Amino acid sequence: MKYFTAEELRGSHKDEVAGKLKNCAGKNVRYNFGIDVLNSYAKNLGWRKEDAKVLDLGTASGLFLQQLNDAGFKNLYAHDILEYLPAEVKPLVKEYKLAELSTEKLPWPDNTFDAVTAWCVIPHLENPFHASREVNRVLKTGGIFLFTTPHVLSRPSIDFLMRKGYFASYRPENNHIALLPKGILEKTIFRGFKVLGTEYLVTPKVFRGWKGKLRELVFRLSKHLPKFEQALKYRWAYNVCYVIQKENPSAPPTK
């Protein structure tokens, strides 16, 4: 889908976009990557999943909400810029509210949620830094923010850049506009948080063809060597997920 401003999403292209997003779920959700990451960190943090308050930003078709519910998360909240959530999914959430993430406040009080998720939402925003500050505000101290961006440093991404002069995930006809390498993240979105982990989504596309079959074999063998597996994920991943935890504002900053 091409890029539209907030005004276009709410006005001239409202029906066009709604028709797409009501049935839309990104790769992070379709491949169960997001739910696997959240499940892993919830377990590590010792959460009772049925009690954890989870807000999904830019929820679109609500497929991730269904995955959350199936995984045992029952205290669910959802957001989008307009009404895209299908009627059959709405009963899963306690509240579904609307806001434009680049400029408006999230319509929830301070210190509300244990987790906020944004699966390929942040790169679509004109002001992702405002959005991250709002996420920090509505998270409880110790709560986590999980968000993804295109992994522009992967080997396929760099190869595409060298051939075309722009990143595949930021080609002219799509709607990614915020390029967020690690240095920018550390100065902006990571402020007020500490990084708990970085996870990588490797899609089946990497394993196509005879070269892909060799990669797949090596990738399977790497499961026994975590550092090697992580290096391969970094090299081949389509998306990168950052898991960051809200710090106590009165505590000294982490290094």
N, C-alpha and C positions, 0 to 999 in steps of 0.2 A: 504494500500500500504506500502511495506517495505521501509526502509530508503536507499536513494542513496546520495552520495556526489554530489557537484556541477559539478565535472568533469564527473561523471557517467550520471547525468541528461543531460549534454550537449553532451555526447559521446555515450558510449556503451549501455545505456538504454534510449536514447532519444526517439525512436519510441514507446517503451513500455509505457513510462510515458505519452507521448503525447496522446496516445490512451485512457488513463484513464482520464487525466485532461481536455480534451476537452468536457467531459460530466460530470465533477465533480463539486459538490457544497456541502460544509460541512453543518453540522446541524445548525450552526448559521444563515446560509442563507436559507436553506430549510424550517426552521420553522419561517421565517420572524423575527427572533430575532434581527439581525443586523440592518435591516431597521427600526424596531420599536424603537430601542435605538437611532439611529441617528436622526430620526424624532423628538423624544422627546427632545433631547438636542438642536437641531436646533431651535425648538420652544422656549425653555427656553432662548436661547441666542439671540432671536429676528432676526434670519436670514431671508433674502429673498432667498428661496431655489433655485430659478432659477439663482441667481447670485453667490452662493457659489461655490468655486472651490474645488472639491472633488477628491482625488486620492485613488484608491483602489489597495492595494498591493496584489500580488499573486492572481490575479483575476480569473485564470483558465478558466472555461467555461463562465464567465461573467454574471452569473445569478444575482449577486448582482448589477451589472451595470444596468440590466434591471429593477430591483426593484427600484433603485435610479431614473431612468428615469420616471417610472410610478408614483413615489412619488412627482415628480415635480423638481428634481435636473437635471439641463440641462448642467452644466459646468463640464463635467466629464473627468477624466483621468484614465489610467489604466497601470498596471505594471505586469510583470512576468519575470521568468528567461529565458523562451523561448516562442516561438509563440504557444500559446494554444487557443487564443481567436477565436471563430468561426466567419466566415466572416459576418454572419447576425447580429452580435452584434457590430462589429467594427464601424459602422456608429454612434453609440451612444456616442462615445468618441472623444474628440478633439485630444488626443495623446495617443498612446499605445507604451510604451518603455520597453526595456529589461535591466535587471541588476541582478547580484547575490548579494543578500542583506547582506550576511555575510562579504563580502570583498570589494564590489564596491560601488562607489557613485551613488546615485539616479540621473538619467540624467535630472534634472530640477534645475533651479536657486534657490538661497536662497529666503525665504519668498514668496513662490508661492501660497500655498494652505491654504484654510480655514479649511479643514478636511482631515485627512489621516485615512484610515481604513485598518485593517489587521485581517481578520477573520480566526483564527486558522492557522496563518502563522508563527508568532514569535516562537512557540515551535518547529518548524521544522528546525531552523537555528543553525548552528555551532557557530555563533557569533551574537546573538540577540542584543547585546549591541552596536555594530557598526551600526546595522540597526536602532536602536532607535535614535542614534545621527544624522543619516541622515534624519530621519523623523523630528526631531527637527529643523534641518537646513532648510528643504524645507517648513515647516509650517510658516505661518505668526504669529507674536505675537498675542496671543489670540486665535489662531487656536487650534483645538482639534485633538487628536490622540485616536482612538478607536481600541482596540485590545483584543483578547480573548486568554485564555489559559485553559487547562483542570483544573477543580476545584478539586484538589487532596485532599482537606479537607472535601469533602462531606461525608456523612455517607456511601453511596455505595462504594465510592472510598477507604475509610479506611478499610471497611470490606473486599474488594477484596485484598488490600495490606496484611492484616493479614492472609488471606488464601493462597495467592500465593507468597508473598515476593516481589512483585513489583506492581506498580500502573497499573490499567487496561489501562489507556491512554498511558502508556509507556511500554507496553508489547513488548517482543523481536521482534515480526513480524510487528510492525507498525513503522511509521516514526517520532514520537515525540522524540526529544532528549534533548531539553532545559527545565529543570525543574525550574520554576520561582515562588517560594513562595514569600510572601509579603516582607519579610526582604531583599531579593535580589533585588526585584523590587525597593524598596525605595532607595537602594544604587546605583542603575544603571539606569534603564530605566526611573524612575520618575525624574531623575535629569534634571533641566531646565524646569520642568512642575509642575503644581499643580493638585491634584486629584479633579476632579469635581464629580465623582460618581463611584460606583461599582454596576454592574448589573449581574444577574444570569439567565442562561438558564436552565430551568427545562424541560426535554424531556418527551414524553408520556410513555417511558419505565418504569418510576417510578410508574406509575398508573396501571400497569398490575396486574392481579390476585386479590384475595379478599382483601389482604392487601393494594394493590394499589388502590382499589376502596375506601377504608377508607381514604387513604392519599388524594385522589382526592376530597373527600367530605370536609375534613378538609381544604384543600388548597383553595377550592372555598369559604368557609366561612371566611377564613383569609383575603379575599379581602377588608373586612370592617375594618381590623385592620392592618395598614401598617407595624408596627414594627414586629408583629407576622408573617405576610406574608414574610417579608424579612428574618426572622429567619428560616422559612421553606424552602425558596429558598436556603439559605446558606447550610442547611442540605441536600437537595436533588439534588442540581443543577449538571448538567453535565459539563458546562463551566462557566467561570467567565469572564466578560467583564470589562475592566478598561477604563474609560473615563478621559483623562488627557489633560490639557490645557497649551500651551506654554506660559511661563512667559516672561516678559520684561527682557532681560539680564542685564539691568542696575538697575533693582529694587532689593531691599533686598530680600533674600530668604524667602519663607513662612515657617512657623513652622508646 
